């Protein structure tokens, strides 16, 4: 949220038969929208992310239809495969959405 320069409550909408609040956010490189279920279960139902720094501003959409909220937290425990080693994120190349050298908005990364 630190990079958000504008936010709007668009209104209410229905996603897959569920009434939701529609919120929109704008940053320098990305716009994103979220629809959150109204009522006792305020869970996300849809995200739309628009990359403004890429030619043609591609959009990515995620729709969430069946939340499994009764799953135990330890079901998400990470068990590293044998022989795996920990690598610092900064040591990895090309972890951004765009590969190194891609021209965006007239400048090279």
N, C-alpha and C positions, 0 to 999 in steps of 0.2 A: 504494500500500500504506500510505501515511501515515495514511489515514482508517480503516483496518481496525481494528475493535474486538474482533472475534472471528474465529477461523479453526478449521476442523475438517477432519481427514482422514476422510471419510465411509466410504471403503473402496474396493473394486474393483468395476468394472462393465464392461459390454460396450457399446460404441457402434459401430453398423454392423459388427458382427463383429470389432471390435478391442478387446482387453483394455486397460482404462484405470484409472488412479487417479482417484478422485473427490474433489475438494477443494471446500470451501464457505467463503465469506468474508462477513462482515457489517460494514456501516458504518451510520452514522446514517440515511442516506437511501436506501441501495442495498444489496441482497444480491446476491451473484453466486456462481455455481458454475462449475467448470471440470473437464473430464475430459481427462487427459493420457495419451497412449499409453505403455504400459509397454515396457521393453526398450531396444534400441539407438536407437530413434527417438522420444525423448520430446517429441512434438509435440501441441499441443492438438487435440482431436477434437470438443469440444462446449463451448459457453458458454451459460449461462442467467443473465440479468440481470433482477432484479426491482426496480422503482422503488417504494419504500415511501412517498415523499412525495406520490404521485399517487393520487387516489381509485381504489379497486379494485385497487391494486398491479399494474399491467400488467407482463407478462413479455415479454422479448425473447429469442429462442433462435437460436443460430447453430450449424449442424452443418458440420464440415469433413470432406469425404470423400476428396479427391484432392489431396494436397500435391504441388506441382511444385518440388522442391528443387534441380533442376539448372538453373534459370533464372539467367542472368548478372545480376549486380547492376546493371549499366548499363541493363538493360531497364526499370528503374523510374525512370529519369532524367526530371525534369520539364522540359518544353519549353513555355514560356508562349506562348499564342496572340498573334499580332501585335495590338498595341494594348492588351494587358493591363497593368494597373498593380498594384503591391503595396499592400495596405491592411493597416494594423495591426489585429490582432484586437480590441483594445479600442475601435476606432472603429466596429465593426459592432454593430448592434442585434439583439436577439432571436436570439442564437446559442446560447442554452441550450435544453434539451429542452422547457422550458415557456415559452410567450410571456409577456412582461412583463404583470403584472396578474393572472396566474392565482392563484387562492386555493389554498394547500396547507397542510394541518394548521392551519387557522384563522387564517393570516396571509397578508397580501398581499406579493408580491414586488415 
